[in-house]
Amino acid sequence: MDKDLSSDPFTHHVLSKISDDVLTSLTPEQLSEISGAISASRPLKKHPIDFRGVITLFFARFYFVLLMGRDRRYSVKAIERERRRNSDIIASILFVFTILSPVIVGIFLLLYFIKSFLGIDIFPNTHLWDILR
């Protein structure tokens, strides 16, 4: 049998690990089914950019791999989760502060006007408008 049955590199790699005696004993239908099963169960492509190549020189062959994509390692996910949690806490605090600030100012103004209406003078001869000027 021909090991180059599949153009998929993963399937070709797995089939190349089978000894020639066992591989030649398979019928073309069996080999086709095995190749299909290997291709269907291969690991998912994890990188949006996966560029691989081989440079052949007179004295040696060199391979290169360029992989780019989002870092999905567990340690990085934990760091991102912690950052997201911290930013959620900060956003919540800012939201509460933004909502409560006008409410607190309004409460103080209401209390001031009530105090003024009732004629209560906490600081004699001093008024809020004098302090704000």
Summary of the structure (lengths in Angstrom):
residues: 133
radius of gyration: 36.5
end to end distance: 96.5
largest distance: 109.0
contacts: 237
relative contact order: 0.06
helix: 60%
strand: 12%
